Amino acid sequence: MENYFKSTPDNEGNYGEYGGSFIPPELQTEMDKITDAYYSISKSHQFISELRNIRKHFQGRPTPVYYAKTLSEELGGRIYLKREDLNHTGAHKLNHCMGEALLAKYLGKKKLIAETGAGQHGVALATAAAYFGMECEIHMGEVDIAKEHPNVVRMKLLGANVIPVTHGLKTLKEAVDSAFDAYLEDPINSIYCIGSVVGPHPFPMMVRDFQRVVGIEAKEQFFEMTGELPDNVVACVGGGSNAMGIFSAFLDDEETTIYGVEPSGRSFKPGDHASSITYGKPGIIHGFKCYLLQNDKGEPAPVYSIASGLDYPGVGPEHSMLHDNGSVNYVTASDEDCLNAFYTLSRKEGIIPALESAHAVAYAMELAKKEQRSSILVNLSGRGDKDIDFIVDNYGIR
């Protein structure tokens, strides 16, 4: 498996035919500096030691694996949850944000810039900026600002400058556009901390590597609990950082079937979903090549999901490759599936999941009904505190 991570991506950031770096020459110069720094600094004892110290004493890692007994007994299969909702700030995002901010510190950067959809990446990066004493600027679509108000407050309390994005659909894609533009204004003193396994090389690789801790922990914890590996591993996929984090530990285990769950939204009509792998085709967005939902002109198509963090027309290039080579099965869950899982996990297990994570829980629930004797490990990538106002206002308490 280590050979896989050493050889994937290649030196140009390609995952098979996906990935790469399609950006202006002046920005490529800065990306090359980040790449060189990452390859050298990330292997140093000082960097690794500091990051491990942060994960243990600041983030609260390792997060536990939990057996969802009530839910499992009701459905038939055995459902386990990797509790990334218990990671500091309430989601997996801090795993790579602390790593990216630490890298920025070593590079002498003064400002962290990022986009956010559901707000979890924004909160995590604002937390990292506060920890390291750096400036922080978060770009967020107006639609998501309204949906995810609790996270907007958290970002501001942490000292971040939240920039409302008012063009286009006013969601995640537009927030990425805006953040890229801001980074281009001063790439010398700032760094764009991409929030998922997307973007130009080296970011898909860096974010995956920082998120690998999830899979490493989960595999050891599950084996300690059960004496075997899980039959199935399930995670939601938007850009795909939480999924790559947990998938990475099981890619060479033939006894484990891996599922990435995309949002099918309201319907499979264009503009009603964000199932990039299921309904997209190869294309270029935000400086990299991936499966992309496109209009007739080949431009990124409008997308939608009840979960702001999954509301993106593309997907990580490594996910695109893993789909093509059959290593991961990419499936879908609808808004209604997500809502049902959100309410069910809250009532049956006392765990309120993020709407993003609820897509994975929804698929795991269906899988448990079909495979009554199978074990299912779900990456519960975030908690739902951020979503409760939106849920109650729009769907009530069922």
Secondary structure as GFF3:
##gff-version 3
##sequence-region A 1 398
A	DSSP	alpha_helix	2	7	.	.	.	ID=ss1
A	DSSP	beta_strand	14	15	.	.	.	ID=ss2
A	DSSP	beta_strand	18	19	.	.	.	ID=ss3
A	DSSP	alpha_helix	25	41	.	.	.	ID=ss4
A	DSSP	alpha_helix	45	54	.	.	.	ID=ss5
A	DSSP	pi_helix	55	59	.	.	.	ID=ss6
A	DSSP	beta_strand	65	67	.	.	.	ID=ss7
A	DSSP	alpha_helix	69	75	.	.	.	ID=ss8
A	DSSP	beta_strand	78	83	.	.	.	ID=ss9
A	DSSP	three_ten_helix	84	86	.	.	.	ID=ss10
A	DSSP	alpha_helix	94	107	.	.	.	ID=ss11
A	DSSP	beta_strand	111	116	.	.	.	ID=ss12
A	DSSP	alpha_helix	120	132	.	.	.	ID=ss13
A	DSSP	beta_strand	135	141	.	.	.	ID=ss14
A	DSSP	alpha_helix	142	147	.	.	.	ID=ss15
A	DSSP	alpha_helix	149	157	.	.	.	ID=ss16
A	DSSP	beta_strand	161	165	.	.	.	ID=ss17
A	DSSP	alpha_helix	172	185	.	.	.	ID=ss18
A	DSSP	beta_strand	190	192	.	.	.	ID=ss19
A	DSSP	alpha_helix	203	226	.	.	.	ID=ss20
A	DSSP	beta_strand	232	236	.	.	.	ID=ss21
A	DSSP	alpha_helix	241	247	.	.	.	ID=ss22
A	DSSP	beta_strand	257	265	.	.	.	ID=ss23
A	DSSP	alpha_helix	276	279	.	.	.	ID=ss24
A	DSSP	beta_strand	281	285	.	.	.	ID=ss25
A	DSSP	beta_strand	288	292	.	.	.	ID=ss26
A	DSSP	three_ten_helix	308	310	.	.	.	ID=ss27
A	DSSP	alpha_helix	317	324	.	.	.	ID=ss28
A	DSSP	beta_strand	329	334	.	.	.	ID=ss29
A	DSSP	alpha_helix	335	349	.	.	.	ID=ss30
A	DSSP	alpha_helix	355	370	.	.	.	ID=ss31
A	DSSP	beta_strand	375	380	.	.	.	ID=ss32
A	DSSP	three_ten_helix	384	387	.	.	.	ID=ss33
A	DSSP	alpha_helix	388	395	.	.	.	ID=ss34
###
